[in-house]
Structures are given as structure tokens and as C-alpha cells.
Amino acid sequence: MTAELVRGQNHTLPQTRLEIRVSAGTPVVAGATLGDERGTVRGIEWIAHPGSPQLPGLEVSQQAAADHRLAVDLEALPTGAHRVTVLLALPVGVGGPVRFGAVPAPFVAVTG
């Protein structure tokens, strides 16, 4: 099943094990946060980033890359986690772009 969504739009997921693929066209650092029903991140234990890439039910890349695959197991997420937010950042000091406006918009796909 394929659906193209706009910001804020929701869509039913067919499975509980998902892969979030990010294609940025330039190296980026990917991270993710877990949020409760209001989107609040409860603490550092709900933040995955290259220095701490694994949380229960969530794994992110350990280095900057143009393409990322984040693994999500919705059934393994901590109790109270209702939202997964993907974060992208440009690495500093590598001679690449210094702002996202200088590169094409990233493409994100969720697959089951």
C-alpha cells in the first residue's frame, strides 16, 4: 500500500515492524525521538542518535550518510510512546552545505 502524505496527515500502518527510509542527497545525521500522546519526550532515554543509536523498538544510523534506514518495531516501543519523530541535521566541519535550504528537500518513505 502506498500513500503520499502532507505534513500533519495520518495514515493507517499495515504492520508493526517498519522501516523509515530517508534519502537526503547529501550526508545528514539522522536521529529520532519518542513522544507521549502530547508529543512530549520524557527524557534522554527517549532520544536515539548516532552516539546512542538504539532504544527499545527503535534503531537509527551511527554515522552521517545521504541515505538512512531507521528500524521501528511498534510493539517493542516503551509503554506510553505514541509518536516517533525523525530528526535530520547537517554534519559540521565536513565541507558540505551549512543549511538545508542549499540542498533539495529530503524524501522519506515508511515501509512495512
Gaussian input, Z-matrix of N, CA and C with variables (Angstrom, degrees):
# hf/3-21g

backbone

0 1
 N
 C     1     B1
 C     2     B2     1     A1
 N     3     B3     2     A2     1     D1
 C     4     B4     3     A3     2     D2
 C     5     B5     4     A4     3     D3
 N     6     B6     5     A5     4     D4
 C     7     B7     6     A6     5     D5
 C     8     B8     7     A7     6     D6
 N     9     B9     8     A8     7     D7
 C    10    B10     9     A9     8     D8
 C    11    B11    10    A10     9     D9
 N    12    B12    11    A11    10    D10
 C    13    B13    12    A12    11    D11
 C    14    B14    13    A13    12    D12
 N    15    B15    14    A14    13    D13
 C    16    B16    15    A15    14    D14
 C    17    B17    16    A16    15    D15
 N    18    B18    17    A17    16    D16
 C    19    B19    18    A18    17    D17
 C    20    B20    19    A19    18    D18
 N    21    B21    20    A20    19    D19
 C    22    B22    21    A21    20    D20
 C    23    B23    22    A22    21    D21
 N    24    B24    23    A23    22    D22
 C    25    B25    24    A24    23    D23
 C    26    B26    25    A25    24    D24
 N    27    B27    26    A26    25    D25
 C    28    B28    27    A27    26    D26
 C    29    B29    28    A28    27    D27
 N    30    B30    29    A29    28    D28
 C    31    B31    30    A30    29    D29
 C    32    B32    31    A31    30    D30
 N    33    B33    32    A32    31    D31
 C    34    B34    33    A33    32    D32
 C    35    B35    34    A34    33    D33
 N    36    B36    35    A35    34    D34
 C    37    B37    36    A36    35    D35
 C    38    B38    37    A37    36    D36
 N    39    B39    38    A38    37    D37
 C    40    B40    39    A39    38    D38
 C    41    B41    40    A40    39    D39
 N    42    B42    41    A41    40    D40
 C    43    B43    42    A42    41    D41
 C    44    B44    43    A43    42    D42
 N    45    B45    44    A44    43    D43
 C    46    B46    45    A45    44    D44
 C    47    B47    46    A46    45    D45
 N    48    B48    47    A47    46    D46
 C    49    B49    48    A48    47    D47
 C    50    B50    49    A49    48    D48
 N    51    B51    50    A50    49    D49
 C    52    B52    51    A51    50    D50
 C    53    B53    52    A52    51    D51
 N    54    B54    53    A53    52    D52
 C    55    B55    54    A54    53    D53
 C    56    B56    55    A55    54    D54
 N    57    B57    56    A56    55    D55
 C    58    B58    57    A57    56    D56
 C    59    B59    58    A58    57    D57
 N    60    B60    59    A59    58    D58
 C    61    B61    60    A60    59    D59
 C    62    B62    61    A61    60    D60
 N    63    B63    62    A62    61    D61
 C    64    B64    63    A63    62    D62
 C    65    B65    64    A64    63    D63
 N    66    B66    65    A65    64    D64
 C    67    B67    66    A66    65    D65
 C    68    B68    67    A67    66    D66
 N    69    B69    68    A68    67    D67
 C    70    B70    69    A69    68    D68
 C    71    B71    70    A70    69    D69
 N    72    B72    71    A71    70    D70
 C    73    B73    72    A72    71    D71
 C    74    B74    73    A73    72    D72
 N    75    B75    74    A74    73    D73
 C    76    B76    75    A75    74    D74
 C    77    B77    76    A76    75    D75
 N    78    B78    77    A77    76    D76
 C    79    B79    78    A78    77    D77
 C    80    B80    79    A79    78    D78
 N    81    B81    80    A80    79    D79
 C    82    B82    81    A81    80    D80
 C    83    B83    82    A82    81    D81
 N    84    B84    83    A83    82    D82
 C    85    B85    84    A84    83    D83
 C    86    B86    85    A85    84    D84
 N    87    B87    86    A86    85    D85
 C    88    B88    87    A87    86    D86
 C    89    B89    88    A88    87    D87
 N    90    B90    89    A89    88    D88
 C    91    B91    90    A90    89    D89
 C    92    B92    91    A91    90    D90
 N    93    B93    92    A92    91    D91
 C    94    B94    93    A93    92    D92
 C    95    B95    94    A94    93    D93
 N    96    B96    95    A95    94    D94
 C    97    B97    96    A96    95    D95
 C    98    B98    97    A97    96    D96
 N    99    B99    98    A98    97    D97
 C   100   B100    99    A99    98    D98
 C   101   B101   100   A100    99    D99
 N   102   B102   101   A101   100   D100
 C   103   B103   102   A102   101   D101
 C   104   B104   103   A103   102   D102
 N   105   B105   104   A104   103   D103
 C   106   B106   105   A105   104   D104
 C   107   B107   106   A106   105   D105
 N   108   B108   107   A107   106   D106
 C   109   B109   108   A108   107   D107
 C   110   B110   109   A109   108   D108
 N   111   B111   110   A110   109   D109
 C   112   B112   111   A111   110   D110
 C   113   B113   112   A112   111   D111
 N   114   B114   113   A113   112   D112
 C   115   B115   114   A114   113   D113
 C   116   B116   115   A115   114   D114
 N   117   B117   116   A116   115   D115
 C   118   B118   117   A117   116   D116
 C   119   B119   118   A118   117   D117
 N   120   B120   119   A119   118   D118
 C   121   B121   120   A120   119   D119
 C   122   B122   121   A121   120   D120
 N   123   B123   122   A122   121   D121
 C   124   B124   123   A123   122   D122
 C   125   B125   124   A124   123   D123
 N   126   B126   125   A125   124   D124
 C   127   B127   126   A126   125   D125
 C   128   B128   127   A127   126   D126
 N   129   B129   128   A128   127   D127
 C   130   B130   129   A129   128   D128
 C   131   B131   130   A130   129   D129
 N   132   B132   131   A131   130   D130
 C   133   B133   132   A132   131   D131
 C   134   B134   133   A133   132   D132
 N   135   B135   134   A134   133   D133
 C   136   B136   135   A135   134   D134
 C   137   B137   136   A136   135   D135
 N   138   B138   137   A137   136   D136
 C   139   B139   138   A138   137   D137
 C   140   B140   139   A139   138   D138
 N   141   B141   140   A140   139   D139
 C   142   B142   141   A141   140   D140
 C   143   B143   142   A142   141   D141
 N   144   B144   143   A143   142   D142
 C   145   B145   144   A144   143   D143
 C   146   B146   145   A145   144   D144
 N   147   B147   146   A146   145   D145
 C   148   B148   147   A147   146   D146
 C   149   B149   148   A148   147   D147
 N   150   B150   149   A149   148   D148
 C   151   B151   150   A150   149   D149
 C   152   B152   151   A151   150   D150
 N   153   B153   152   A152   151   D151
 C   154   B154   153   A153   152   D152
 C   155   B155   154   A154   153   D153
 N   156   B156   155   A155   154   D154
 C   157   B157   156   A156   155   D155
 C   158   B158   157   A157   156   D156
 N   159   B159   158   A158   157   D157
 C   160   B160   159   A159   158   D158
 C   161   B161   160   A160   159   D159
 N   162   B162   161   A161   160   D160
 C   163   B163   162   A162   161   D161
 C   164   B164   163   A163   162   D162
 N   165   B165   164   A164   163   D163
 C   166   B166   165   A165   164   D164
 C   167   B167   166   A166   165   D165
 N   168   B168   167   A167   166   D166
 C   169   B169   168   A168   167   D167
 C   170   B170   169   A169   168   D168
 N   171   B171   170   A170   169   D169
 C   172   B172   171   A171   170   D170
 C   173   B173   172   A172   171   D171
 N   174   B174   173   A173   172   D172
 C   175   B175   174   A174   173   D173
 C   176   B176   175   A175   174   D174
 N   177   B177   176   A176   175   D175
 C   178   B178   177   A177   176   D176
 C   179   B179   178   A178   177   D177
 N   180   B180   179   A179   178   D178
 C   181   B181   180   A180   179   D179
 C   182   B182   181   A181   180   D180
 N   183   B183   182   A182   181   D181
 C   184   B184   183   A183   182   D182
 C   185   B185   184   A184   183   D183
 N   186   B186   185   A185   184   D184
 C   187   B187   186   A186   185   D185
 C   188   B188   187   A187   186   D186
 N   189   B189   188   A188   187   D187
 C   190   B190   189   A189   188   D188
 C   191   B191   190   A190   189   D189
 N   192   B192   191   A191   190   D190
 C   193   B193   192   A192   191   D191
 C   194   B194   193   A193   192   D192
 N   195   B195   194   A194   193   D193
 C   196   B196   195   A195   194   D194
 C   197   B197   196   A196   195   D195
 N   198   B198   197   A197   196   D196
 C   199   B199   198   A198   197   D197
 C   200   B200   199   A199   198   D198
 N   201   B201   200   A200   199   D199
 C   202   B202   201   A201   200   D200
 C   203   B203   202   A202   201   D201
 N   204   B204   203   A203   202   D202
 C   205   B205   204   A204   203   D203
 C   206   B206   205   A205   204   D204
 N   207   B207   206   A206   205   D205
 C   208   B208   207   A207   206   D206
 C   209   B209   208   A208   207   D207
 N   210   B210   209   A209   208   D208
 C   211   B211   210   A210   209   D209
 C   212   B212   211   A211   210   D210
 N   213   B213   212   A212   211   D211
 C   214   B214   213   A213   212   D212
 C   215   B215   214   A214   213   D213
 N   216   B216   215   A215   214   D214
 C   217   B217   216   A216   215   D215
 C   218   B218   217   A217   216   D216
 N   219   B219   218   A218   217   D217
 C   220   B220   219   A219   218   D218
 C   221   B221   220   A220   219   D219
 N   222   B222   221   A221   220   D220
 C   223   B223   222   A222   221   D221
 C   224   B224   223   A223   222   D222
 N   225   B225   224   A224   223   D223
 C   226   B226   225   A225   224   D224
 C   227   B227   226   A226   225   D225
 N   228   B228   227   A227   226   D226
 C   229   B229   228   A228   227   D227
 C   230   B230   229   A229   228   D228
 N   231   B231   230   A230   229   D229
 C   232   B232   231   A231   230   D230
 C   233   B233   232   A232   231   D231
 N   234   B234   233   A233   232   D232
 C   235   B235   234   A234   233   D233
 C   236   B236   235   A235   234   D234
 N   237   B237   236   A236   235   D235
 C   238   B238   237   A237   236   D236
 C   239   B239   238   A238   237   D237
 N   240   B240   239   A239   238   D238
 C   241   B241   240   A240   239   D239
 C   242   B242   241   A241   240   D240
 N   243   B243   242   A242   241   D241
 C   244   B244   243   A243   242   D242
 C   245   B245   244   A244   243   D243
 N   246   B246   245   A245   244   D244
 C   247   B247   246   A246   245   D245
 C   248   B248   247   A247   246   D246
 N   249   B249   248   A248   247   D247
 C   250   B250   249   A249   248   D248
 C   251   B251   250   A250   249   D249
 N   252   B252   251   A251   250   D250
 C   253   B253   252   A252   251   D251
 C   254   B254   253   A253   252   D252
 N   255   B255   254   A254   253   D253
 C   256   B256   255   A255   254   D254
 C   257   B257   256   A256   255   D255
 N   258   B258   257   A257   256   D256
 C   259   B259   258   A258   257   D257
 C   260   B260   259   A259   258   D258
 N   261   B261   260   A260   259   D259
 C   262   B262   261   A261   260   D260
 C   263   B263   262   A262   261   D261
 N   264   B264   263   A263   262   D262
 C   265   B265   264   A264   263   D263
 C   266   B266   265   A265   264   D264
 N   267   B267   266   A266   265   D265
 C   268   B268   267   A267   266   D266
 C   269   B269   268   A268   267   D267
 N   270   B270   269   A269   268   D268
 C   271   B271   270   A270   269   D269
 C   272   B272   271   A271   270   D270
 N   273   B273   272   A272   271   D271
 C   274   B274   273   A273   272   D272
 C   275   B275   274   A274   273   D273
 N   276   B276   275   A275   274   D274
 C   277   B277   276   A276   275   D275
 C   278   B278   277   A277   276   D276
 N   279   B279   278   A278   277   D277
 C   280   B280   279   A279   278   D278
 C   281   B281   280   A280   279   D279
 N   282   B282   281   A281   280   D280
 C   283   B283   282   A282   281   D281
 C   284   B284   283   A283   282   D282
 N   285   B285   284   A284   283   D283
 C   286   B286   285   A285   284   D284
 C   287   B287   286   A286   285   D285
 N   288   B288   287   A287   286   D286
 C   289   B289   288   A288   287   D287
 C   290   B290   289   A289   288   D288
 N   291   B291   290   A290   289   D289
 C   292   B292   291   A291   290   D290
 C   293   B293   292   A292   291   D291
 N   294   B294   293   A293   292   D292
 C   295   B295   294   A294   293   D293
 C   296   B296   295   A295   294   D294
 N   297   B297   296   A296   295   D295
 C   298   B298   297   A297   296   D296
 C   299   B299   298   A298   297   D297
 N   300   B300   299   A299   298   D298
 C   301   B301   300   A300   299   D299
 C   302   B302   301   A301   300   D300
 N   303   B303   302   A302   301   D301
 C   304   B304   303   A303   302   D302
 C   305   B305   304   A304   303   D303
 N   306   B306   305   A305   304   D304
 C   307   B307   306   A306   305   D305
 C   308   B308   307   A307   306   D306
 N   309   B309   308   A308   307   D307
 C   310   B310   309   A309   308   D308
 C   311   B311   310   A310   309   D309
 N   312   B312   311   A311   310   D310
 C   313   B313   312   A312   311   D311
 C   314   B314   313   A313   312   D312
 N   315   B315   314   A314   313   D313
 C   316   B316   315   A315   314   D314
 C   317   B317   316   A316   315   D315
 N   318   B318   317   A317   316   D316
 C   319   B319   318   A318   317   D317
 C   320   B320   319   A319   318   D318
 N   321   B321   320   A320   319   D319
 C   322   B322   321   A321   320   D320
 C   323   B323   322   A322   321   D321
 N   324   B324   323   A323   322   D322
 C   325   B325   324   A324   323   D323
 C   326   B326   325   A325   324   D324
 N   327   B327   326   A326   325   D325
 C   328   B328   327   A327   326   D326
 C   329   B329   328   A328   327   D327
 N   330   B330   329   A329   328   D328
 C   331   B331   330   A330   329   D329
 C   332   B332   331   A331   330   D330
 N   333   B333   332   A332   331   D331
 C   334   B334   333   A333   332   D332
 C   335   B335   334   A334   333   D333

   B1=1.4380
   B2=1.5277
   B3=1.3171
   B4=1.4537
   B5=1.5169
   B6=1.3221
   B7=1.4627
   B8=1.5143
   B9=1.3092
   B10=1.4600
   B11=1.5226
   B12=1.3323
   B13=1.4556
   B14=1.5194
   B15=1.3048
   B16=1.4593
   B17=1.5226
   B18=1.3129
   B19=1.4619
   B20=1.5382
   B21=1.3365
   B22=1.4517
   B23=1.5132
   B24=1.3216
   B25=1.4611
   B26=1.5249
   B27=1.3254
   B28=1.4570
   B29=1.5183
   B30=1.3354
   B31=1.4573
   B32=1.5240
   B33=1.3098
   B34=1.4556
   B35=1.5247
   B36=1.3352
   B37=1.4642
   B38=1.5218
   B39=1.3452
   B40=1.4549
   B41=1.5297
   B42=1.3262
   B43=1.4600
   B44=1.5227
   B45=1.3409
   B46=1.4633
   B47=1.5229
   B48=1.3242
   B49=1.4726
   B50=1.5190
   B51=1.3224
   B52=1.4569
   B53=1.5165
   B54=1.3073
   B55=1.4563
   B56=1.5272
   B57=1.3232
   B58=1.4586
   B59=1.5172
   B60=1.3331
   B61=1.4633
   B62=1.5225
   B63=1.3256
   B64=1.4610
   B65=1.5207
   B66=1.3199
   B67=1.4670
   B68=1.5207
   B69=1.3275
   B70=1.4612
   B71=1.5228
   B72=1.3279
   B73=1.4614
   B74=1.5155
   B75=1.3008
   B76=1.4602
   B77=1.5212
   B78=1.3315
   B79=1.4640
   B80=1.5333
   B81=1.3213
   B82=1.4559
   B83=1.5197
   B84=1.3046
   B85=1.4553
   B86=1.5244
   B87=1.3302
   B88=1.4653
   B89=1.5190
   B90=1.2950
   B91=1.4542
   B92=1.5146
   B93=1.3111
   B94=1.4602
   B95=1.5209
   B96=1.3126
   B97=1.4581
   B98=1.5191
   B99=1.3126
   B100=1.4558
   B101=1.5184
   B102=1.3072
   B103=1.4585
   B104=1.5110
   B105=1.3310
   B106=1.4569
   B107=1.5265
   B108=1.3217
   B109=1.4680
   B110=1.5248
   B111=1.3298
   B112=1.4690
   B113=1.5292
   B114=1.3319
   B115=1.4563
   B116=1.5123
   B117=1.3232
   B118=1.4595
   B119=1.5236
   B120=1.3215
   B121=1.4646
   B122=1.5247
   B123=1.3159
   B124=1.4692
   B125=1.5205
   B126=1.2987
   B127=1.4561
   B128=1.5122
   B129=1.3245
   B130=1.4640
   B131=1.5259
   B132=1.3244
   B133=1.4688
   B134=1.5249
   B135=1.3177
   B136=1.4636
   B137=1.5209
   B138=1.3245
   B139=1.4674
   B140=1.5252
   B141=1.3397
   B142=1.4655
   B143=1.5266
   B144=1.3191
   B145=1.4702
   B146=1.5213
   B147=1.3416
   B148=1.4657
   B149=1.5327
   B150=1.3189
   B151=1.4654
   B152=1.5164
   B153=1.3074
   B154=1.4602
   B155=1.5331
   B156=1.3572
   B157=1.4661
   B158=1.5273
   B159=1.3316
   B160=1.4620
   B161=1.5201
   B162=1.3147
   B163=1.4607
   B164=1.5224
   B165=1.3229
   B166=1.4625
   B167=1.5313
   B168=1.3248
   B169=1.4513
   B170=1.5145
   B171=1.3342
   B172=1.4627
   B173=1.5221
   B174=1.3400
   B175=1.4675
   B176=1.5220
   B177=1.3534
   B178=1.4641
   B179=1.5249
   B180=1.3284
   B181=1.4640
   B182=1.5258
   B183=1.3291
   B184=1.4570
   B185=1.5183
   B186=1.3405
   B187=1.4655
   B188=1.5203
   B189=1.3131
   B190=1.4661
   B191=1.5258
   B192=1.3210
   B193=1.4664
   B194=1.5260
   B195=1.3268
   B196=1.4687
   B197=1.5278
   B198=1.3303
   B199=1.4626
   B200=1.5221
   B201=1.3090
   B202=1.4688
   B203=1.5158
   B204=1.3315
   B205=1.4585
   B206=1.5199
   B207=1.3054
   B208=1.4535
   B209=1.5227
   B210=1.3218
   B211=1.4589
   B212=1.5234
   B213=1.3361
   B214=1.4619
   B215=1.5225
   B216=1.3313
   B217=1.4626
   B218=1.5257
   B219=1.3161
   B220=1.4604
   B221=1.5242
   B222=1.3331
   B223=1.4641
   B224=1.5243
   B225=1.3324
   B226=1.4623
   B227=1.5282
   B228=1.3322
   B229=1.4650
   B230=1.5245
   B231=1.3359
   B232=1.4644
   B233=1.5331
   B234=1.3180
   B235=1.4580
   B236=1.5237
   B237=1.2930
   B238=1.4623
   B239=1.5115
   B240=1.3365
   B241=1.4681
   B242=1.5236
   B243=1.3224
   B244=1.4584
   B245=1.5189
   B246=1.3290
   B247=1.4648
   B248=1.5282
   B249=1.3317
   B250=1.4667
   B251=1.5238
   B252=1.3244
   B253=1.4589
   B254=1.5184
   B255=1.3265
   B256=1.4653
   B257=1.5256
   B258=1.3247
   B259=1.4605
   B260=1.5160
   B261=1.3222
   B262=1.4623
   B263=1.5165
   B264=1.3311
   B265=1.4620
   B266=1.5194
   B267=1.3072
   B268=1.4663
   B269=1.5202
   B270=1.3429
   B271=1.4600
   B272=1.5272
   B273=1.3179
   B274=1.4661
   B275=1.5227
   B276=1.3276
   B277=1.4559
   B278=1.5094
   B279=1.3352
   B280=1.4664
   B281=1.5224
   B282=1.3244
   B283=1.4573
   B284=1.5073
   B285=1.3139
   B286=1.4603
   B287=1.5126
   B288=1.3229
   B289=1.4615
   B290=1.5271
   B291=1.3263
   B292=1.4631
   B293=1.5284
   B294=1.3395
   B295=1.4636
   B296=1.5283
   B297=1.3109
   B298=1.4604
   B299=1.5203
   B300=1.3182
   B301=1.4545
   B302=1.5145
   B303=1.3367
   B304=1.4626
   B305=1.5297
   B306=1.3204
   B307=1.4668
   B308=1.5324
   B309=1.3355
   B310=1.4682
   B311=1.5337
   B312=1.3091
   B313=1.4641
   B314=1.5229
   B315=1.3314
   B316=1.4625
   B317=1.5297
   B318=1.3284
   B319=1.4604
   B320=1.5194
   B321=1.3171
   B322=1.4631
   B323=1.5226
   B324=1.3365
   B325=1.4645
   B326=1.5207
   B327=1.3184
   B328=1.4598
   B329=1.5206
   B330=1.3329
   B331=1.4609
   B332=1.5158
   B333=1.3316
   B334=1.4536
   B335=1.4932
   A1=108.15
   A2=116.49
   A3=121.99
   A4=108.99
   A5=115.50
   A6=120.33
   A7=108.00
   A8=116.23
   A9=120.53
   A10=107.51
   A11=115.95
   A12=121.32
   A13=111.18
   A14=115.06
   A15=121.00
   A16=107.92
   A17=116.53
   A18=121.82
   A19=110.92
   A20=114.97
   A21=121.45
   A22=115.31
   A23=117.44
   A24=121.04
   A25=109.62
   A26=117.22
   A27=123.28
   A28=110.17
   A29=115.15
   A30=121.09
   A31=107.72
   A32=117.93
   A33=122.40
   A34=110.06
   A35=116.13
   A36=121.25
   A37=109.21
   A38=118.06
   A39=120.70
   A40=114.01
   A41=118.11
   A42=121.45
   A43=109.59
   A44=115.77
   A45=119.33
   A46=112.28
   A47=118.01
   A48=121.23
   A49=107.52
   A50=115.23
   A51=120.86
   A52=111.28
   A53=114.47
   A54=121.56
   A55=106.81
   A56=115.64
   A57=121.06
   A58=106.37
   A59=116.10
   A60=120.87
   A61=109.12
   A62=115.04
   A63=121.67
   A64=107.83
   A65=116.93
   A66=122.64
   A67=106.76
   A68=115.94
   A69=119.96
   A70=113.48
   A71=118.20
   A72=120.00
   A73=113.79
   A74=117.70
   A75=124.40
   A76=106.90
   A77=119.12
   A78=118.82
   A79=112.29
   A80=114.98
   A81=122.78
   A82=108.32
   A83=115.85
   A84=122.48
   A85=106.21
   A86=116.70
   A87=121.03
   A88=109.86
   A89=115.47
   A90=122.54
   A91=108.11
   A92=116.09
   A93=120.14
   A94=109.26
   A95=115.38
   A96=120.96
   A97=108.76
   A98=114.87
   A99=121.52
   A100=107.23
   A101=116.47
   A102=120.59
   A103=111.08
   A104=115.53
   A105=119.96
   A106=109.78
   A107=117.88
   A108=120.47
   A109=113.24
   A110=118.32
   A111=122.03
   A112=111.75
   A113=117.09
   A114=120.93
   A115=113.77
   A116=117.83
   A117=122.15
   A118=110.67
   A119=116.07
   A120=122.37
   A121=106.57
   A122=117.57
   A123=121.69
   A124=114.12
   A125=118.08
   A126=120.46
   A127=110.19
   A128=115.99
   A129=121.30
   A130=111.65
   A131=116.62
   A132=120.06
   A133=112.47
   A134=118.26
   A135=122.59
   A136=111.49
   A137=117.23
   A138=122.08
   A139=108.99
   A140=117.17
   A141=122.61
   A142=108.09
   A143=116.21
   A144=122.57
   A145=107.58
   A146=119.34
   A147=120.12
   A148=114.72
   A149=118.61
   A150=120.96
   A151=113.35
   A152=117.29
   A153=124.36
   A154=107.19
   A155=116.09
   A156=120.20
   A157=117.14
   A158=118.53
   A159=118.65
   A160=111.95
   A161=114.31
   A162=123.95
   A163=105.90
   A164=118.61
   A165=117.96
   A166=110.11
   A167=116.43
   A168=121.53
   A169=116.07
   A170=118.60
   A171=121.00
   A172=110.41
   A173=115.87
   A174=120.75
   A175=109.37
   A176=115.63
   A177=121.83
   A178=109.45
   A179=116.56
   A180=122.69
   A181=110.82
   A182=115.65
   A183=121.09
   A184=113.43
   A185=118.29
   A186=120.08
   A187=110.20
   A188=115.40
   A189=120.75
   A190=109.33
   A191=115.88
   A192=122.15
   A193=108.22
   A194=116.21
   A195=120.52
   A196=111.10
   A197=117.02
   A198=122.26
   A199=109.56
   A200=116.29
   A201=122.11
   A202=109.75
   A203=114.96
   A204=122.57
   A205=107.34
   A206=116.05
   A207=122.16
   A208=108.15
   A209=116.80
   A210=121.70
   A211=109.27
   A212=116.09
   A213=121.64
   A214=108.74
   A215=115.52
   A216=121.86
   A217=106.29
   A218=116.57
   A219=120.99
   A220=112.67
   A221=117.74
   A222=120.68
   A223=112.29
   A224=118.27
   A225=121.69
   A226=112.99
   A227=117.65
   A228=120.03
   A229=109.70
   A230=117.65
   A231=120.33
   A232=112.01
   A233=115.62
   A234=120.61
   A235=108.80
   A236=116.61
   A237=120.51
   A238=113.86
   A239=117.72
   A240=120.33
   A241=108.38
   A242=116.50
   A243=122.32
   A244=112.48
   A245=117.17
   A246=120.51
   A247=109.63
   A248=115.91
   A249=122.58
   A250=106.42
   A251=116.24
   A252=121.87
   A253=108.67
   A254=117.45
   A255=122.32
   A256=108.44
   A257=115.86
   A258=122.78
   A259=109.25
   A260=117.55
   A261=122.42
   A262=108.73
   A263=115.93
   A264=121.49
   A265=108.66
   A266=115.80
   A267=120.55
   A268=108.62
   A269=118.23
   A270=119.88
   A271=110.23
   A272=116.20
   A273=120.76
   A274=110.10
   A275=115.32
   A276=121.07
   A277=115.83
   A278=118.88
   A279=119.87
   A280=112.24
   A281=117.36
   A282=120.57
   A283=114.79
   A284=117.55
   A285=121.17
   A286=111.14
   A287=116.76
   A288=120.61
   A289=110.83
   A290=116.08
   A291=120.43
   A292=112.12
   A293=116.93
   A294=120.17
   A295=108.92
   A296=116.01
   A297=120.76
   A298=112.45
   A299=118.41
   A300=120.98
   A301=113.47
   A302=117.30
   A303=121.92
   A304=112.71
   A305=117.78
   A306=121.68
   A307=109.12
   A308=117.66
   A309=119.50
   A310=111.01
   A311=116.25
   A312=121.30
   A313=110.51
   A314=117.87
   A315=120.50
   A316=110.78
   A317=115.45
   A318=122.71
   A319=107.43
   A320=117.26
   A321=122.12
   A322=108.67
   A323=115.59
   A324=121.33
   A325=108.81
   A326=116.41
   A327=122.30
   A328=106.92
   A329=115.80
   A330=120.89
   A331=109.63
   A332=115.86
   A333=120.97
   A334=111.48
   D1=130.68
   D2=179.81
   D3=-121.96
   D4=137.01
   D5=176.25
   D6=-145.89
   D7=134.60
   D8=175.15
   D9=-98.02
   D10=125.09
   D11=-175.18
   D12=-112.65
   D13=153.32
   D14=172.24
   D15=-104.44
   D16=165.30
   D17=-177.33
   D18=-51.42
   D19=130.13
   D20=177.85
   D21=87.20
   D22=-9.50
   D23=-178.52
   D24=-82.41
   D25=146.92
   D26=179.08
   D27=-113.61
   D28=159.03
   D29=177.89
   D30=-151.64
   D31=138.70
   D32=178.74
   D33=-64.00
   D34=136.53
   D35=179.12
   D36=-95.86
   D37=135.28
   D38=-175.72
   D39=-78.45
   D40=-19.33
   D41=-175.84
   D42=-138.49
   D43=170.08
   D44=178.33
   D45=-100.02
   D46=-16.98
   D47=174.06
   D48=-100.37
   D49=118.97
   D50=-173.41
   D51=-127.65
   D52=159.76
   D53=172.34
   D54=-126.15
   D55=127.83
   D56=175.40
   D57=-103.42
   D58=115.35
   D59=-179.71
   D60=-103.42
   D61=131.87
   D62=179.06
   D63=-121.26
   D64=124.96
   D65=173.94
   D66=-117.09
   D67=117.56
   D68=-174.01
   D69=-109.94
   D70=-16.73
   D71=-178.88
   D72=79.00
   D73=-11.34
   D74=176.40
   D75=-148.34
   D76=151.83
   D77=-179.69
   D78=-59.64
   D79=130.69
   D80=174.94
   D81=-133.89
   D82=160.17
   D83=172.88
   D84=-97.70
   D85=132.68
   D86=179.66
   D87=-111.70
   D88=140.70
   D89=175.22
   D90=-142.84
   D91=176.66
   D92=178.32
   D93=-152.98
   D94=150.55
   D95=174.00
   D96=-124.01
   D97=153.42
   D98=171.93
   D99=-102.45
   D100=142.00
   D101=178.86
   D102=-129.13
   D103=152.87
   D104=176.41
   D105=-79.81
   D106=-166.64
   D107=-176.39
   D108=-62.53
   D109=-19.90
   D110=176.33
   D111=-99.77
   D112=0.33
   D113=-178.96
   D114=88.53
   D115=3.52
   D116=-178.36
   D117=-75.18
   D118=130.97
   D119=174.99
   D120=-85.11
   D121=122.46
   D122=-172.17
   D123=-73.44
   D124=-20.66
   D125=-179.28
   D126=167.22
   D127=-177.51
   D128=-177.46
   D129=-59.96
   D130=-25.69
   D131=179.37
   D132=-69.86
   D133=-5.42
   D134=176.35
   D135=-110.16
   D136=21.34
   D137=179.39
   D138=-124.06
   D139=123.78
   D140=175.49
   D141=-109.98
   D142=132.31
   D143=-179.85
   D144=-151.11
   D145=172.77
   D146=-175.94
   D147=-54.98
   D148=-31.67
   D149=178.84
   D150=-78.26
   D151=-18.21
   D152=178.69
   D153=-146.87
   D154=74.35
   D155=-166.59
   D156=-78.89
   D157=-8.01
   D158=-175.36
   D159=-122.88
   D160=134.75
   D161=170.13
   D162=-126.99
   D163=163.00
   D164=174.19
   D165=-57.04
   D166=118.20
   D167=178.10
   D168=83.48
   D169=5.35
   D170=-176.01
   D171=-148.88
   D172=134.48
   D173=176.50
   D174=-141.07
   D175=133.81
   D176=178.27
   D177=-117.87
   D178=168.91
   D179=179.65
   D180=-66.70
   D181=154.94
   D182=-179.08
   D183=-97.54
   D184=0.94
   D185=-178.94
   D186=-153.64
   D187=165.41
   D188=177.45
   D189=-67.76
   D190=141.90
   D191=178.36
   D192=-160.64
   D193=160.14
   D194=176.91
   D195=-76.65
   D196=-25.16
   D197=179.46
   D198=-127.31
   D199=134.38
   D200=-179.98
   D201=-128.78
   D202=151.95
   D203=172.17
   D204=-131.16
   D205=112.40
   D206=177.71
   D207=-99.29
   D208=130.37
   D209=-179.29
   D210=-97.29
   D211=132.33
   D212=-179.84
   D213=-131.89
   D214=130.19
   D215=172.14
   D216=-118.57
   D217=101.45
   D218=-174.12
   D219=-59.66
   D220=-32.55
   D221=-179.75
   D222=-73.42
   D223=-19.36
   D224=-178.23
   D225=-97.66
   D226=-4.66
   D227=179.06
   D228=-64.92
   D229=151.33
   D230=179.45
   D231=-59.20
   D232=150.64
   D233=175.08
   D234=-57.72
   D235=135.11
   D236=179.90
   D237=96.09
   D238=-12.50
   D239=177.83
   D240=-81.61
   D241=120.25
   D242=-178.86
   D243=-116.40
   D244=-9.70
   D245=-172.17
   D246=-145.42
   D247=140.35
   D248=171.02
   D249=-116.68
   D250=122.35
   D251=178.94
   D252=-111.95
   D253=125.96
   D254=178.79
   D255=-92.55
   D256=133.05
   D257=-179.85
   D258=-117.13
   D259=138.30
   D260=175.95
   D261=-123.20
   D262=141.58
   D263=177.52
   D264=-139.71
   D265=147.06
   D266=175.05
   D267=-83.33
   D268=131.86
   D269=178.04
   D270=-68.23
   D271=145.69
   D272=179.83
   D273=-95.49
   D274=151.13
   D275=173.23
   D276=72.93
   D277=22.78
   D278=-179.72
   D279=-116.43
   D280=6.01
   D281=178.21
   D282=79.62
   D283=9.69
   D284=178.99
   D285=-90.90
   D286=-167.46
   D287=179.58
   D288=-63.80
   D289=150.95
   D290=-179.06
   D291=-102.85
   D292=-4.85
   D293=177.02
   D294=-150.65
   D295=151.06
   D296=-178.63
   D297=-66.50
   D298=-25.20
   D299=179.10
   D300=-65.03
   D301=-14.10
   D302=-179.28
   D303=-89.56
   D304=-2.88
   D305=-177.93
   D306=-131.91
   D307=159.90
   D308=176.93
   D309=-61.56
   D310=154.64
   D311=178.90
   D312=-62.75
   D313=140.42
   D314=176.69
   D315=-65.98
   D316=154.92
   D317=175.53
   D318=-110.62
   D319=133.88
   D320=-179.77
   D321=-124.88
   D322=133.75
   D323=176.59
   D324=-131.42
   D325=140.68
   D326=175.97
   D327=-112.48
   D328=124.17
   D329=179.85
   D330=-125.73
   D331=153.50
   D332=-179.27
   D333=-105.53

